[in-house]
């Protein structure tokens, strides 16, 4: 069985100090699955300085927009670049 894939995808953290080149990424994977895998592989911080858990979102640099966790990799284009940004929970704690 052949699975459709995105042959090349580059991911960086927001500082661009860490990056990964992915190849043959299944088009039916969710962006959320890719983000979770990248956060672990790139060893990005799981908590902010105050000890609160961080969530990450992906931004397509080629499309200039945030990607929803429920979107599929098929929303990306060949040789796209995504940046992983920690989500800010404005007004989250009292």
Residue frames relative to the residue before (quaternion, step in Angstrom):
aa qw qx qy qz dx dy dz
X 1.0000 0.0000 0.0000 0.0000 0.00 0.00 0.00
X 0.2245 -0.7788 0.5726 0.1231 3.59 -0.75 1.01
X 0.1998 -0.7643 0.6043 0.1030 3.54 -0.91 0.95
X 0.4575 -0.6700 0.5082 0.2889 3.56 -0.93 0.90
X 0.0618 -0.8210 0.5674 -0.0134 3.56 -0.91 0.92
X 0.3884 -0.6137 0.6226 0.2913 3.47 -1.42 0.33
X 0.3815 -0.7887 0.4350 0.2076 3.58 -0.44 1.18
X 0.8223 0.0625 0.0003 0.5656 3.59 1.02 -0.71
X 0.1174 0.7659 -0.6198 0.1242 3.55 -0.86 1.06
X 0.1627 -0.7830 0.5956 0.0753 3.56 -0.86 0.99
X 0.0932 -0.7898 0.6058 0.0238 3.56 -1.00 0.90
X 0.0349 -0.7825 0.6217 0.0066 3.57 -1.06 0.81
X 0.4620 -0.6060 0.5395 0.3582 3.54 -1.27 0.29
X 0.7199 -0.4696 0.2892 0.4213 3.57 -1.26 0.30
X 0.6828 0.4794 -0.2854 0.4717 3.61 1.11 -0.63
X 0.3514 -0.7538 0.4596 0.3116 3.56 1.35 -0.36
X 0.4433 0.6865 -0.4625 0.3440 3.59 1.19 0.42
X 0.7511 0.2447 -0.1565 0.5929 3.57 1.20 -0.51
X 0.0759 0.7960 -0.5968 0.0667 3.53 -0.96 0.85
X 0.1132 -0.7626 0.6327 0.0730 3.53 -1.31 0.42
X 0.2488 -0.7179 0.6290 0.1643 3.52 -1.18 0.67
X 0.1349 -0.7905 0.5950 0.0531 3.57 -0.70 1.11
X 0.0714 -0.7888 0.6080 0.0550 3.54 -1.13 0.62
X 0.8484 0.1387 -0.1355 0.4926 3.51 -1.23 0.66
X 0.1916 0.7829 -0.5514 0.2152 3.55 0.77 1.15
X 0.4681 -0.6954 0.4700 0.2763 3.59 -0.73 1.07
X 0.4802 -0.7082 0.4507 0.2544 3.57 -0.82 1.04
X 0.6858 0.4926 -0.2947 0.4475 3.60 1.13 -0.49
X 0.4632 0.6470 -0.4665 0.3863 3.62 1.24 0.11
X 0.4422 -0.6705 0.5164 0.2969 3.56 -1.13 0.59
X 0.6082 -0.5304 0.4377 0.3966 3.54 -1.24 0.45
X 0.6088 0.5685 -0.3410 0.4357 3.60 1.04 -0.74
X 0.6492 0.5057 -0.3150 0.4728 3.59 0.98 -0.82
X 0.6514 0.5049 -0.3121 0.4726 3.58 0.98 -0.85
X 0.6488 0.5208 -0.3201 0.4531 3.60 0.91 -0.92
X 0.6686 0.5047 -0.3088 0.4504 3.61 0.83 -0.94
X 0.6523 0.5071 -0.3024 0.4753 3.58 0.99 -0.84
X 0.6797 0.4940 -0.2917 0.4570 3.59 0.91 -0.91
X 0.6180 0.5445 -0.3501 0.4462 3.61 0.95 -0.81
X 0.6802 0.4697 -0.2861 0.4847 3.59 0.94 -0.87
X 0.6931 0.4924 -0.2851 0.4426 3.61 0.82 -0.97
X 0.7251 0.4120 -0.2343 0.4995 3.57 1.03 -0.79
X 0.3470 -0.7731 0.4612 0.2631 3.57 1.36 -0.01
X 0.1838 0.7891 -0.5540 0.1915 3.54 0.84 1.04
X 0.6263 -0.5628 0.3734 0.3894 3.60 -1.09 0.62
X 0.3291 -0.7492 0.5469 0.1769 3.56 -1.03 0.83
X 0.7716 0.2399 -0.1176 0.5773 3.58 1.29 -0.42
X 0.4462 -0.6608 0.5219 0.3030 3.58 -1.17 0.58
X 0.7462 -0.4208 0.2735 0.4373 3.59 -1.28 0.04
X 0.6787 0.4672 -0.2824 0.4913 3.58 1.19 -0.51
X 0.5815 -0.6217 0.3546 0.3868 3.59 1.29 0.07
X 0.4850 0.6513 -0.4439 0.3787 3.59 1.25 0.18
X 0.5301 -0.6356 0.4483 0.3378 3.61 -1.00 0.75
X 0.2938 -0.7434 0.5790 0.1610 3.55 -1.09 0.80
X 0.1650 -0.7147 0.6685 0.1224 3.52 -1.17 0.73
X 0.2417 -0.7707 0.5731 0.1384 3.56 -1.12 0.65
X 0.1320 -0.7480 0.6419 0.1048 3.50 -1.23 0.59
X 0.3899 -0.7090 0.5419 0.2273 3.53 -1.26 0.47
X 0.1290 -0.7556 0.6383 0.0706 3.51 -1.18 0.72
X 0.3325 -0.7185 0.5766 0.2016 3.54 -0.90 0.97
X 0.3399 -0.7497 0.5333 0.1953 3.56 -0.60 1.12
X 0.6541 0.5218 -0.3205 0.4440 3.60 1.01 -0.73
X 0.7440 0.3778 -0.2083 0.5102 3.58 1.03 -0.81
X 0.3573 -0.7747 0.4600 0.2462 3.59 1.27 -0.26
X 0.6674 0.4704 -0.3115 0.4860 3.57 1.01 0.76
X 0.5515 -0.5755 0.4869 0.3571 3.52 -1.33 0.38
X 0.2966 -0.7356 0.5841 0.1723 3.53 -1.12 0.74
X 0.3946 -0.7086 0.5329 0.2412 3.58 -0.93 0.87
X 0.5966 -0.5966 0.4065 0.3506 3.57 -1.07 0.76
X 0.6888 0.4944 -0.2830 0.4484 3.59 1.08 -0.67
X 0.5086 0.6354 -0.4322 0.3883 3.61 1.24 -0.23
X 0.4282 -0.6879 0.5295 0.2511 3.53 -1.25 0.47
X 0.6416 -0.5147 0.4071 0.3971 3.53 -1.25 0.47
X 0.5633 0.6166 -0.3824 0.3952 3.60 1.13 -0.52
X 0.5636 0.5895 -0.3853 0.4317 3.64 1.26 -0.25
X 0.6493 0.5106 -0.3078 0.4722 3.59 1.25 -0.36
X 0.3818 -0.7015 0.5564 0.2291 3.53 -1.30 0.39
X 0.6682 -0.4848 0.3874 0.4103 3.52 -1.30 0.40
X 0.8378 0.1258 -0.1483 0.5102 3.59 -0.99 0.94
X 0.2995 0.7459 -0.5297 0.2709 3.60 1.16 0.55
X 0.2205 -0.7371 0.6183 0.1605 3.54 -1.28 0.36
X 0.0964 -0.7800 0.6155 0.0586 3.55 -0.94 0.89
X 0.2399 -0.7297 0.6239 0.1440 3.52 -1.21 0.68
X 0.2845 -0.7403 0.5845 0.1713 3.56 -1.04 0.82
X 0.0581 -0.8071 0.5871 -0.0207 3.54 -0.69 1.15
X 0.4365 -0.6672 0.5213 0.3044 3.58 -0.92 0.81
X 0.4248 -0.7028 0.5132 0.2493 3.55 -0.96 0.90
X 0.2833 -0.7375 0.5943 0.1504 3.53 -1.06 0.86
X 0.2012 -0.7699 0.5968 0.1026 3.56 -0.78 1.06
X 0.1713 -0.8268 0.5294 0.0827 3.57 0.18 1.30
X 0.8495 0.0821 -0.0974 0.5120 3.54 -0.80 1.07
X 0.3483 0.7969 -0.4415 0.2204 3.56 1.25 0.39
X 0.8034 0.2686 -0.1514 0.5094 3.60 0.97 -0.62
X 0.2135 -0.7648 0.5938 0.1298 3.54 -1.09 0.73
